[in-house]
Every structure is written in structure tokens, then in C-alpha cells.
Amino acid sequence: MNIRAAVTRAKHAPMILEAVDLEAPRPKEVLVRVVATGICHTDIAMRDQLFPVPQPIVLGHEGAGIVVSVGSAVDKVAPGDHVVMSFNSCGECANCHVAAPSYCHDFFGRNFAGARPDGSSPLSQNGIPLHGNFFGQSSFATFAICHERNAVKVSRDVPLERLAPLGCGVQTGAGAVMNALKIGAGQSFAVFGTGSVGLSAILAARVRGAGTIIAVDTVAARLELASELGATHTINATTERAVERVMAVTGTGCDFTLDTTARPDVIRSAVESLTFRGTCGILGASTPGTEITLDAMHLMTAGRHLRGIVEGDSTPDTFIPSLVDLYRQGRFPFDRMLTFYDFDKINNAIDDAEHARSVKAVVRMPSA
């Protein structure tokens, strides 16, 4: 079928809306009419070749839409179902078998290769293959082919345009708190960086009953929103020393901290903000080869921990519907972060996301 897609053709260049051909779904694939797609900083990083994804390519990995048709071996979803598309995984490796798909042994191949595992792409132009299958979806398009494993069925009573960011950014932040760090009632938590991932972590910490929730950022408007969404304290790192302020608030440091920036200096501050036996999680997409410098004695003598987190340690099939339920109950108002753009304004949306003018940009596809 002929669709419209935003094609990334060059580093740092605007995406171009073009006519693209999309194959019919293969046996384990699903054809989705995309309603909306969130813009994640990973898309920007891929555009700018911080990771060497092949170009030209159709990016987009926070798609939500309606199932049009399914392959002959699909039984998880059916035409008419509402779905959120998340990250892809193989379903066969040791980690997939123990419900840890975000640590799939073929995670990079299934999400960043710009092709299916067999090297093919569902996208083409004038008979020439076009790189696709990004995060198993390439959802900066009016229609997308995803895989049965990364199609998550969701309730029909919540607008799909609001649910799109659950596929990556929101589940990453919320899952870091709920699944990876497992923050408990009354415990203290500080998040460094209050974009959509950090704010999702704050929302989740409130759901988990954390006693002290500290937001650290350099953008005053985001710190104000963090307070509205559940932060008990805010720290503007442009005018305050973050570690000193955390210690002043908590006495000995936080039980948990989370870095969303991928900046080595900020990660060090997050670790230095931990109390005895505290844990810092890191989840930002840093450039390969980035190194972190820490005080070994500070880390070791108090039993502190540093751990990586991918996609919030989530199993999307269960975690995304649980976030939808929390949203319907009014306990997880992540839609406060969203700003919507028409698909033909995708480059405006990306620019606003890149320069912190919007917290979470979401592009809406034409309804026809």
C-alpha cells in the first residue's frame, strides 16, 4: 500500500514527508493505522547519527493506532484493536524467556538495524528498499508494520493520541521507579532531568508513596511542572549545588536517584546524592564510549549501587495497560506533559522537543 512517511535522509537535516510503499504484514506481523506518535530524544539521536542507524530511514518508535490487518500466525491482536507499539524483542533468548525483554540479547538488532532480522525492510520507494523496522515499527508514518511481540493491546476508552508516549518514554521513567528501583512508601527519591522520562518517574514515585521526591533540572518551567505532578522539592542546578541541596533536604542523601540526562557529571552528582546502601539508576542514551568517573571509596564504603535501566525493566504487554489503568483512575496524569502537532509539522515538533519548548511532543496523523 502507499503511505505517507517522514523520511530521515541526512544528519541534522529536517525530515521530509514523502510517499512510501509499505508491504503487507508477514505471518507474525501487524499492520497498524497510526493515529499518533510521540517524539523521543532517541529519534533525534538517531537522526543525528549519535548511533549509526542506516539512512535514509523512517524513524518513530512511540506509535499508537488501530489494527488494520494481521499476519496468518498472529493471535494476540485482531483488526479493530487499539494498540500501543513498543520496543521489539526476539522472544527466544534467555532474558526474553524470563520476562526481561528490554534486555533481549538481540535488542540492538531488533530495534536499531533499520531492517528486519533477515535484512529486509517493509518499506520501499519505486521498488528501492527504504530502511525501516525502527524499534519494530517506524511509526513516523500514516501506517506501520509492527511485530506481534511489540503490539500492546489497550483499552478503547482512552484516546490513542494520549497513549502514544507510553511505548517508550513514559514507560521508561515510570518503569525505572516501579520495576527497576522498586521505590517503596516513605522512601526518598531524586530525579536528575525533568523531561518526559523524569516527570514520568516523579508521577510513578507519587503512586508508589515515596515520602520525599526531589526534581533537579535547569529549566524553571519544567521544575514548576514537576512540583505540580508530585515533586516535594525542586532544585535548579543553574543556581544551586544539587548535591548540597539534596543533603540539606534529606540529611544523609536519597534512598534512590535516577539520571535521565546521560551526562557523566550529572550521573556523578546523582551517585553522590545517595544515602548509605542507596541505588542510582541511569537510563539516558549516551554516545557509545562515554565514561563515568566516580569516587570508588564513596561508592564502596557505604554499599551504594549504580545500575543501568533499559525501557524501565518493562514487559510492555502488562506494564503499559497498568499505566493506562492508573491514568483512568486519575493517579497518573501523564497527559499534562503532552503537546500535539499535526504530522506535517513534525519538524516543528522535533525542534520544540530538542530545545525544551515542549516536554513531550506528539504528532497526530491525518484522520482520513
C-alpha positions in Angstrom: 0.0 0.0 0.0 1.1 3.6 -0.5 1.5 5.6 2.7 3.0 8.9 3.8 6.1 8.9 6.0 8.7 11.3 7.4 12.0 10.2 5.9 15.3 11.0 7.6 17.9 11.4 4.8 20.8 13.2 6.4 22.4 14.0 9.7 20.9 17.1 11.4 18.6 17.7 8.4 14.8 18.1 8.6 12.7 15.0 8.0 10.9 15.0 4.6 7.3 13.9 4.2 7.3 11.5 1.2 5.1 8.9 -0.4 6.4 5.4 0.6 5.3 1.9 -0.2 4.5 -0.5 2.7 4.4 -4.3 2.4 1.5 -6.4 3.6 2.2 -8.0 7.0 4.2 -11.2 7.1 2.9 -14.1 9.3 3.9 -12.7 12.7 3.4 -9.0 11.8 0.6 -6.5 12.3 -0.5 -3.6 10.0 -1.5 -0.6 12.1 -3.1 2.7 11.0 -1.1 5.1 13.1 -3.2 7.7 15.0 -0.3 9.4 16.8 3.4 9.0 17.5 5.4 10.5 20.4 8.7 12.2 19.7 11.6 10.8 21.8 15.1 12.2 22.1 16.2 8.8 20.8 14.7 9.7 17.5 16.7 12.9 17.4 19.9 11.0 18.4 19.3 8.5 15.5 18.7 11.4 13.1 22.0 13.0 14.1 23.9 9.7 14.0 24.9 9.5 17.6 24.2 5.9 17.0 24.9 4.7 13.4 21.5 3.7 12.2 21.4 3.5 8.4 19.9 6.3 6.4 17.6 7.1 4.7 15.3 5.7 7.3 11.8 6.2 8.7 12.1 6.7 12.4 9.4 6.9 15.1 9.0 4.4 18.0 6.2 5.6 20.2 3.3 4.8 17.8 -0.3 4.2 18.7 -3.1 3.2 16.4 -5.7 0.8 15.2 -5.0 -2.7 13.8 -6.0 -2.9 10.1 -4.9 -6.5 9.4 -2.7 -9.2 10.9 -0.4 -11.9 9.5 -1.6 -15.5 9.3 0.3 -16.6 12.6 -0.9 -13.6 14.8 -3.4 -14.4 17.5 -2.5 -11.7 20.1 -4.4 -8.8 18.4 -7.1 -8.6 15.8 -8.4 -6.0 13.3 -10.0 -3.1 15.1 -8.0 -3.4 18.3 -6.3 -0.3 19.7 -2.6 -0.8 20.2 0.4 1.0 21.5 3.6 -0.1 19.7 6.6 -0.5 22.0 10.2 -1.8 21.6 10.8 -5.1 19.8 12.5 -8.3 21.2 13.2 -11.8 19.9 11.1 -13.8 22.4 13.6 -16.6 22.3 16.8 -15.6 24.2 17.4 -16.3 27.9 16.2 -12.8 29.0 13.0 -12.9 26.9 12.2 -16.3 28.5 12.3 -14.8 32.0 10.1 -11.7 31.1 13.0 -9.3 30.7 12.5 -8.3 27.0 14.2 -4.9 27.4 17.5 -6.9 27.9 16.9 -9.1 24.9 20.2 -10.4 23.5 19.2 -9.0 20.1 17.8 -5.7 21.4 20.0 -3.6 19.2 19.5 -5.7 16.1 15.7 -5.8 16.6 15.4 -2.0 17.2 18.3 -0.1 15.6 19.3 -2.1 12.5 16.9 -0.4 10.1 15.7 -3.7 8.9 14.0 -7.0 9.9 16.3 -9.7 11.3 16.5 -11.2 7.8 17.8 -7.9 6.4 14.6 -6.9 4.6 12.5 -3.8 5.2 8.7 -3.4 4.9 9.3 0.0 3.3 10.4 0.9 -0.3 10.2 3.7 -2.8 9.9 3.0 -6.5 11.0 -0.6 -5.9 14.1 0.5 -4.0 14.2 -0.6 -0.3 14.0 2.1 2.3 15.3 1.5 5.8 12.5 0.8 8.3 11.5 -1.5 11.1 13.0 1.0 13.6 12.0 -0.3 17.0 10.0 -2.8 15.1 7.6 -0.1 13.8 8.9 3.1 12.1 5.8 4.9 13.1 6.6 8.4 11.8 4.1 7.4 9.1 0.4 7.1 8.5 0.6 3.3 8.6 3.2 1.0 10.2 4.1 -2.7 10.2 5.0 -3.9 13.7 5.5 -7.3 15.1 3.1 -9.3 17.3 5.6 -9.1 20.2 5.7 -5.3 20.3 2.0 -4.6 19.7 0.3 -4.0 23.0 -3.5 -4.1 23.1 -5.0 -1.2 25.1 -8.5 -0.1 26.2 -10.6 1.7 23.6 -12.0 4.2 26.1 -8.8 6.4 26.3 -7.9 8.5 23.2 -5.0 6.8 21.3 -3.2 10.1 20.8 -2.6 10.4 24.5 -1.3 6.8 24.8 1.4 7.0 22.1 4.2 8.1 24.5 3.6 5.1 26.7 5.5 3.0 24.2 8.9 4.2 25.3 9.5 7.5 27.2 6.7 7.2 29.8 7.2 3.5 30.4 10.9 4.1 30.7 10.6 6.7 33.5 7.7 5.1 35.3 9.2 1.6 35.0 12.5 2.7 36.4 10.7 3.6 39.6 8.2 0.8 39.7 10.0 -2.1 38.2 13.7 -1.5 38.5 14.3 0.6 41.6 11.1 -0.6 43.2 10.7 2.5 45.4 8.6 1.9 48.4 6.3 4.0 50.6 8.1 6.7 52.6 11.4 6.3 50.8 13.3 9.3 49.3 14.0 9.8 45.6 15.7 12.4 43.4 15.5 12.5 39.6 18.1 14.5 37.6 16.5 15.8 34.4 12.7 16.5 34.3 11.8 15.9 30.7 9.1 13.4 29.9 11.1 10.5 31.3 12.0 12.3 34.6 8.4 13.6 35.0 7.0 10.1 34.4 9.4 8.9 37.2 8.0 11.6 39.5 4.4 10.5 38.8 5.4 6.9 39.5 7.2 7.8 42.7 4.0 9.5 43.9 2.0 6.4 43.0 4.4 4.3 45.0 4.1 6.6 48.0 7.6 8.0 48.1 8.0 10.4 51.0 10.5 12.8 49.5 10.6 13.4 45.8 13.2 15.8 44.5 13.4 17.2 41.0 16.7 18.5 39.6 16.8 20.5 36.3 17.9 23.8 34.8 14.6 24.7 33.2 12.4 26.6 35.6 9.1 25.8 33.8 9.8 22.1 34.0 10.6 22.3 37.7 7.3 24.1 38.2 5.5 21.3 36.4 7.4 18.7 38.4 6.0 20.3 41.6 2.5 20.2 40.2 3.0 16.5 39.3 4.3 15.4 42.7 7.8 16.6 43.5 8.1 17.7 47.1 11.3 19.7 46.4 12.9 21.2 43.3 16.5 22.2 42.7 17.5 24.5 39.8 21.1 23.3 39.1 22.0 26.6 37.4 21.7 28.5 40.6 22.1 25.8 43.3 24.6 23.0 44.1 22.4 19.9 43.6 24.2 17.5 45.9 24.4 20.0 48.7 20.7 20.8 48.4 19.8 17.1 48.3 21.8 16.6 51.5 20.2 19.6 53.1 16.7 18.2 52.3 17.4 14.6 53.3 20.1 14.7 55.9 22.2 11.7 54.6 21.1 11.5 51.0 18.4 9.7 49.0 17.4 6.1 49.0 17.2 6.2 45.2 18.3 8.6 42.5 17.7 8.5 38.8 19.7 10.2 36.0 17.9 10.8 32.7 20.5 13.1 31.1 23.3 10.7 30.2 25.8 13.4 31.2 28.8 12.0 33.2 28.9 15.0 35.5 25.3 14.7 36.3 25.5 11.0 36.9 28.3 11.6 39.4 26.0 14.1 41.2 23.2 11.6 41.3 25.5 9.0 42.8 26.9 11.5 45.3 23.3 12.2 46.3 22.7 8.7 47.6 22.5 7.7 51.3 24.0 4.5 52.7 23.1 1.5 50.5 21.2 3.7 48.1 20.8 2.9 44.4 21.3 5.2 41.4 19.7 4.2 38.1 20.9 5.5 34.8 18.9 5.3 31.6 19.9 8.2 29.3 21.1 7.3 25.8 24.7 8.3 25.9 27.1 8.1 23.0 29.0 4.8 22.9 32.3 5.1 24.7 31.1 7.6 27.2 32.8 7.1 30.5 31.7 7.9 34.1 34.2 8.9 36.8 33.2 8.1 40.4 34.8 8.1 43.8 35.4 4.4 44.5 35.5 4.9 48.2 32.3 6.8 48.3 30.6 4.1 46.3 32.1 1.1 48.2 32.2 2.1 51.8 28.5 2.9 52.1 27.3 0.0 49.9 25.9 2.3 47.2 24.8 0.8 43.9 24.8 2.1 40.3 22.8 0.2 37.7 21.7 0.6 34.1 18.0 0.5 33.2 16.6 -0.1 29.7 12.9 0.7 28.9 12.1 0.7 32.6 12.7 -3.0 33.0 9.2 -3.3 31.5 7.3 -6.1 30.0 5.1 -3.9 27.8 2.2 -6.3 27.5 1.5 -6.0 31.2 3.1 -2.7 32.2 1.6 -0.4 29.6 -2.0 -1.5 30.4 -1.3 -1.0 34.1 -0.2 2.6 33.3 -3.4 3.1 31.3 -5.4 1.9 34.3 -3.6 4.3 36.6 -4.3 7.1 34.2 -8.0 6.3 34.1 -8.1 6.3 37.9 -6.6 9.9 37.8 -3.4 8.7 39.6 -1.0 9.0 36.7 -1.8 12.2 34.7 1.0 11.9 32.2 -1.1 13.8 29.6 -0.2 17.0 31.5 3.2 16.8 29.6 1.8 16.4 26.1 1.8 19.0 23.3 0.2 17.9 20.0 1.2 18.8 16.4 -0.1 17.8 13.0 2.0 15.3 11.1 3.1 17.9 8.6 4.6 20.0 11.4 6.8 17.1 12.6 10.0 19.2 12.2 8.5 21.9 14.4 7.6 19.3 17.0 11.1 17.9 16.9 12.6 21.4 17.2 10.4 22.2 20.2 11.3 18.9 21.9 15.0 19.5 21.2 15.0 22.9 22.7 12.8 22.2 25.7 9.8 24.3 24.4 7.6 21.2 24.8 8.0 18.4 27.4 6.5 15.7 25.2 5.7 16.4 21.6 3.2 14.1 19.9 2.4 14.2 16.2 -1.1 13.3 15.1 -1.7 11.6 11.7 -4.4 12.7 9.4 -7.7 11.0 10.2 -8.6 10.2 6.6 
